Amino acid sequence: MTDNKSNRLITEKSPYLLQHAHNPVDWFPWGQEAFQKAARESKPVFLSIGYS
């Protein structure tokens, strides 16, 4: 993570992802890193596809 007030979404380009970059949640953008961590920790993946 880039600082203690941002999560890893702070480096994304998507406006939707960036609006969640300061949430106190360990969010991952779509990619292998998220799935590898879930598998390593035997946890499910929670997928957010946005909302309107």
N, CA and C atoms as an extended XYZ file, in Angstrom:
156
Properties=species:S:1:pos:R:3:atomname:S:1:resname:S:1:resid:I:1 pbc="F F F"
N         0.839       -1.183        0.000 N   MET     1
C         0.000        0.000        0.000 CA  MET     1
C         0.881        1.243        0.000 C   MET     1
N         0.342        2.304       -0.546 N   THR     2
C         1.155        3.492       -0.737 CA  THR     2
C         1.303        4.347        0.513 C   THR     2
N         0.324        4.401        1.371 N   ASP     3
C         0.432        5.116        2.642 CA  ASP     3
C        -0.578        4.521        3.615 C   ASP     3
N        -0.582        4.989        4.849 N   ASN     4
C        -1.447        4.371        5.854 CA  ASN     4
C        -2.905        4.801        5.746 C   ASN     4
N        -3.240        5.706        4.822 N   LYS     5
C        -4.626        6.148        4.668 CA  LYS     5
C        -5.253        5.660        3.364 C   LYS     5
N        -4.484        4.974        2.536 N   SER     6
C        -4.977        4.482        1.260 CA  SER     6
C        -4.789        2.979        1.176 C   SER     6
N        -5.633        2.332        0.384 N   ASN     7
C        -5.429        0.915        0.126 CA  ASN     7
C        -4.832        0.751       -1.272 C   ASN     7
N        -4.656       -0.469       -1.737 N   ARG     8
C        -3.961       -0.698       -3.007 CA  ARG     8
C        -4.730       -0.193       -4.226 C   ARG     8
N        -5.978        0.205       -4.073 N   LEU     9
C        -6.721        0.756       -5.208 CA  LEU     9
C        -6.235        2.153       -5.594 C   LEU     9
N        -5.432        2.783       -4.750 N   ILE    10
C        -4.944        4.132       -5.018 CA  ILE    10
C        -4.111        4.185       -6.297 C   ILE    10
N        -3.574        3.082       -6.745 N   THR    11
C        -2.744        3.067       -7.961 CA  THR    11
C        -3.544        2.734       -9.219 C   THR    11
N        -4.848        2.520       -9.094 N   GLU    12
C        -5.680        2.173      -10.247 CA  GLU    12
C        -6.076        3.419      -11.041 C   GLU    12
N        -6.504        3.214      -12.277 N   LYS    13
C        -6.927        4.315      -13.137 CA  LYS    13
C        -8.448        4.465      -13.190 C   LYS    13
N        -9.169        3.437      -12.814 N   SER    14
C       -10.627        3.447      -12.876 CA  SER    14
C       -11.217        4.413      -11.854 C   SER    14
N       -12.081        5.339      -12.286 N   PRO    15
C       -12.733        6.247      -11.334 CA  PRO    15
C       -13.531        5.488      -10.270 C   PRO    15
N       -14.163        4.374      -10.656 N   TYR    16
C       -14.923        3.581       -9.686 CA  TYR    16
C       -14.007        3.021       -8.604 C   TYR    16
N       -12.871        2.463       -9.002 N   LEU    17
C       -11.948        1.908       -8.010 CA  LEU    17
C       -11.319        3.005       -7.160 C   LEU    17
N       -10.980        4.116       -7.785 N   LEU    18
C       -10.352        5.211       -7.043 CA  LEU    18
C       -11.256        5.790       -5.963 C   LEU    18
N       -12.567        5.756       -6.171 N   GLN    19
C       -13.441        6.300       -5.131 CA  GLN    19
C       -13.442        5.432       -3.870 C   GLN    19
N       -12.889        4.229       -3.958 N   HIS    20
C       -12.790        3.339       -2.802 CA  HIS    20
C       -11.356        3.214       -2.280 C   HIS    20
N       -10.452        4.027       -2.806 N   ALA    21
C        -9.037        3.932       -2.459 CA  ALA    21
C        -8.725        4.365       -1.028 C   ALA    21
N        -9.651        5.037       -0.377 N   HIS    22
C        -9.401        5.477        1.002 CA  HIS    22
C       -10.306        4.766        2.004 C   HIS    22
N       -10.986        3.723        1.548 N   ASN    23
C       -11.786        2.908        2.466 CA  ASN    23
C       -10.864        2.078        3.351 C   ASN    23
N       -11.243        1.837        4.584 N   PRO    24
C       -10.410        1.025        5.477 CA  PRO    24
C       -10.608       -0.474        5.223 C   PRO    24
N       -10.541       -0.860        3.960 N   VAL    25
C       -10.737       -2.251        3.546 CA  VAL    25
C        -9.535       -2.655        2.708 C   VAL    25
N        -9.096       -3.877        2.842 N   ASP    26
C        -7.953       -4.378        2.084 CA  ASP    26
C        -8.410       -4.832        0.694 C   ASP    26
N        -8.869       -3.869       -0.128 N   TRP    27
C        -9.378       -4.177       -1.467 CA  TRP    27
C        -8.252       -4.572       -2.407 C   TRP    27
N        -8.580       -5.436       -3.363 N   PHE    28
C        -7.678       -5.792       -4.444 CA  PHE    28
C        -8.372       -5.499       -5.761 C   PHE    28
N        -7.666       -4.961       -6.753 N   PRO    29
C        -8.248       -4.913       -8.085 CA  PRO    29
C        -8.281       -6.330       -8.654 C   PRO    29
N        -9.078       -6.553       -9.694 N   TRP    30
C        -9.175       -7.864      -10.321 CA  TRP    30
C        -7.795       -8.321      -10.767 C   TRP    30
N        -7.388       -9.511      -10.381 N   GLY    31
C        -6.097      -10.018      -10.813 CA  GLY    31
C        -5.632      -11.203       -9.981 C   GLY    31
N        -4.537      -11.759      -10.395 N   GLN    32
C        -4.008      -12.959       -9.759 CA  GLN    32
C        -3.640      -12.754       -8.291 C   GLN    32
N        -3.186      -11.582       -7.929 N   GLU    33
C        -2.800      -11.328       -6.534 CA  GLU    33
C        -3.960      -11.612       -5.580 C   GLU    33
N        -5.161      -11.184       -5.957 N   ALA    34
C        -6.338      -11.407       -5.114 CA  ALA    34
C        -6.654      -12.894       -4.984 C   ALA    34
N        -6.622      -13.605       -6.108 N   PHE    35
C        -6.948      -15.031       -6.081 CA  PHE    35
C        -5.877      -15.845       -5.361 C   PHE    35
N        -4.635      -15.467       -5.508 N   GLN    36
C        -3.552      -16.165       -4.803 CA  GLN    36
C        -3.681      -15.994       -3.291 C   GLN    36
N        -3.989      -14.775       -2.853 N   LYS    37
C        -4.155      -14.539       -1.414 CA  LYS    37
C        -5.349      -15.320       -0.878 C   LYS    37
N        -6.461      -15.312       -1.615 N   ALA    38
C        -7.648      -16.069       -1.183 CA  ALA    38
C        -7.339      -17.553       -1.066 C   ALA    38
N        -6.625      -18.097       -2.034 N   ALA    39
C        -6.272      -19.522       -1.997 CA  ALA    39
C        -5.327      -19.810       -0.832 C   ALA    39
N        -4.336      -18.952       -0.641 N   ARG    40
C        -3.363      -19.129        0.442 CA  ARG    40
C        -4.043      -19.114        1.812 C   ARG    40
N        -5.072      -18.266        1.965 N   GLU    41
C        -5.752      -18.125        3.252 CA  GLU    41
C        -7.047      -18.922        3.331 C   GLU    41
N        -7.332      -19.708        2.289 N   SER    42
C        -8.567      -20.512        2.229 CA  SER    42
C        -9.807      -19.644        2.486 C   SER    42
N        -9.864      -18.517        1.789 N   LYS    43
C       -10.984      -17.582        1.936 CA  LYS    43
C       -11.674      -17.401        0.585 C   LYS    43
N       -12.958      -17.096        0.606 N   PRO    44
C       -13.651      -16.824       -0.657 CA  PRO    44
C       -13.274      -15.448       -1.199 C   PRO    44
N       -13.546      -15.227       -2.467 N   VAL    45
C       -13.340      -13.926       -3.095 CA  VAL    45
C       -14.694      -13.225       -3.147 C   VAL    45
N       -14.737      -12.021       -2.632 N   PHE    46
C       -15.947      -11.194       -2.700 CA  PHE    46
C       -15.772      -10.269       -3.884 C   PHE    46
N       -16.667      -10.359       -4.839 N   LEU    47
C       -16.549       -9.586       -6.067 CA  LEU    47
C       -17.594       -8.470       -6.092 C   LEU    47
N       -17.120       -7.249       -6.272 N   SER    48
C       -18.020       -6.114       -6.430 CA  SER    48
C       -17.988       -5.712       -7.900 C   SER    48
N       -19.161       -5.666       -8.524 N   ILE    49
C       -19.238       -5.293       -9.935 CA  ILE    49
C       -19.805       -3.890      -10.104 C   ILE    49
N       -19.834       -3.146       -9.034 N   GLY    50
C       -20.336       -1.786       -9.097 CA  GLY    50
C       -21.818       -1.723       -8.801 C   GLY    50
N       -22.322       -0.533       -8.855 N   TYR    51
C       -23.728       -0.305       -8.566 CA  TYR    51
C       -24.144        0.998       -9.223 C   TYR    51
N       -25.416        1.207       -9.339 N   SER    52
C       -25.891        2.467       -9.915 CA  SER    52
C       -27.024        3.036       -9.094 C   SER    52
